């Protein structure tokens, strides 16, 4: 782990927002890879369980940030500091008109997904 025991020195892992964005990317890749396949998977919920640590960011604002840490890693975080975060996410496709539809991996959609805004994050 970078920065020793103090999460304010260096980021000890992946920010939670980045971990969720990576999951979103993987779900989008699954959609692309499964398009037109005869077997479809509806995804009503995704449960994400991660080990996290909290610390103040290094910027002047000093906000509390959460980082996902590697399970079983060689870092020096104690079990008293690391917390388990369980998120239940409900993935949906958002159509250009703003309507939300269930996420079916492999389903062919007659409308392209809404364009990303704000650089994708």
C-alpha positions as CSV (number, residue, x, y, z in Angstrom):
1,X,0.0,0.0,0.0
2,X,1.3,3.4,-0.8
3,X,1.7,5.9,1.9
4,X,1.9,3.7,5.0
5,X,-0.9,3.8,7.5
6,X,-2.1,7.3,6.8
7,X,-4.7,7.5,3.9
8,X,-4.0,11.3,3.7
9,X,-0.4,10.7,2.5
10,X,-1.1,8.7,-0.6
11,X,-4.3,7.1,-2.1
12,X,-4.3,3.6,-0.6
13,X,-6.4,2.1,-3.3
14,X,-9.0,2.7,-5.9
15,X,-11.6,5.4,-5.1
16,X,-15.1,3.9,-4.7
17,X,-16.4,6.0,-7.6
18,X,-13.7,4.6,-9.9
19,X,-14.6,1.0,-8.8
20,X,-18.2,1.6,-9.7
21,X,-17.2,3.2,-13.0
22,X,-15.1,0.1,-13.8
23,X,-18.1,-2.1,-13.0
24,X,-20.2,0.0,-15.3
25,X,-17.6,-0.5,-18.1
26,X,-17.6,-4.3,-17.5
27,X,-21.4,-4.4,-17.8
28,X,-21.3,-2.3,-21.0
29,X,-18.7,-4.7,-22.4
30,X,-21.0,-7.7,-21.5
31,X,-23.9,-6.0,-23.3
32,X,-21.7,-5.5,-26.4
33,X,-20.4,-9.1,-26.4
34,X,-23.8,-10.6,-25.8
35,X,-25.7,-8.6,-28.4
36,X,-27.8,-11.0,-30.6
37,X,-26.9,-14.1,-28.6
38,X,-29.7,-16.7,-28.1
39,X,-29.1,-16.8,-24.3
40,X,-29.9,-13.6,-22.5
41,X,-29.4,-12.6,-18.8
42,X,-31.6,-10.1,-17.1
43,X,-29.7,-8.3,-14.3
44,X,-32.1,-6.9,-11.7
45,X,-29.5,-6.3,-9.1
46,X,-25.7,-6.3,-8.7
47,X,-24.3,-6.6,-5.2
48,X,-20.8,-5.2,-4.8
49,X,-19.0,-6.1,-1.6
50,X,-15.6,-4.4,-1.1
51,X,-13.2,-3.6,1.7
52,X,-12.7,0.1,2.1
53,X,-10.8,2.6,4.1
54,X,-11.6,6.2,4.8
55,X,-9.2,9.1,5.0
56,X,-8.9,12.8,4.3
57,X,-7.9,13.8,0.8
58,X,-4.7,15.7,0.5
59,X,-6.3,18.8,-1.1
60,X,-7.0,22.0,0.8
61,X,-10.7,21.0,1.3
62,X,-9.8,17.9,3.3
63,X,-12.9,15.9,2.3
64,X,-13.3,12.4,3.6
65,X,-12.7,9.9,0.8
66,X,-13.3,6.2,0.6
67,X,-10.9,3.8,-1.2
68,X,-11.4,0.2,-2.2
69,X,-8.4,-1.8,-0.9
70,X,-7.2,-5.2,-2.2
71,X,-8.4,-8.1,-0.2
72,X,-5.6,-10.1,1.3
73,X,-3.1,-7.5,0.1
74,X,0.3,-6.9,1.7
75,X,-0.7,-3.5,2.9
76,X,-0.5,-2.5,6.6
77,X,-4.2,-1.6,7.1
78,X,-5.5,-3.2,10.3
79,X,-8.9,-4.9,10.5
80,X,-10.0,-2.1,12.8
81,X,-9.5,0.5,10.1
82,X,-10.8,-1.4,7.0
83,X,-14.6,-1.5,6.7
84,X,-16.8,-3.7,4.5
85,X,-19.0,-1.8,2.2
86,X,-22.0,-3.6,0.5
87,X,-23.7,-1.8,-2.3
88,X,-26.8,-3.1,-4.1
89,X,-26.9,-1.5,-7.5
90,X,-29.9,-1.7,-9.9
91,X,-28.4,-1.4,-13.4
92,X,-30.6,0.0,-16.1
93,X,-30.3,1.2,-19.6
94,X,-31.2,4.9,-20.1
95,X,-32.6,5.6,-23.6
96,X,-32.0,8.9,-25.3
97,X,-35.5,10.1,-24.2
98,X,-34.5,9.5,-20.6
99,X,-36.7,6.4,-20.0
100,X,-35.1,3.6,-18.0
101,X,-35.4,0.0,-19.0
102,X,-34.1,-3.2,-17.3
103,X,-30.6,-4.3,-18.2
104,X,-30.6,-7.5,-20.2
105,X,-27.1,-8.6,-21.2
106,X,-27.2,-9.7,-24.8
107,X,-30.5,-8.1,-25.6
108,X,-30.7,-6.1,-28.8
109,X,-31.9,-2.6,-28.3
110,X,-33.5,-0.8,-31.1
111,X,-32.3,2.5,-29.7
112,X,-28.6,3.3,-29.0
113,X,-27.8,4.2,-25.4
114,X,-27.9,7.8,-24.4
115,X,-24.6,9.6,-25.0
116,X,-22.4,10.1,-21.9
117,X,-22.0,13.6,-20.6
118,X,-19.3,15.1,-18.5
119,X,-16.5,13.0,-19.8
120,X,-18.1,9.7,-18.9
121,X,-17.6,10.1,-15.1
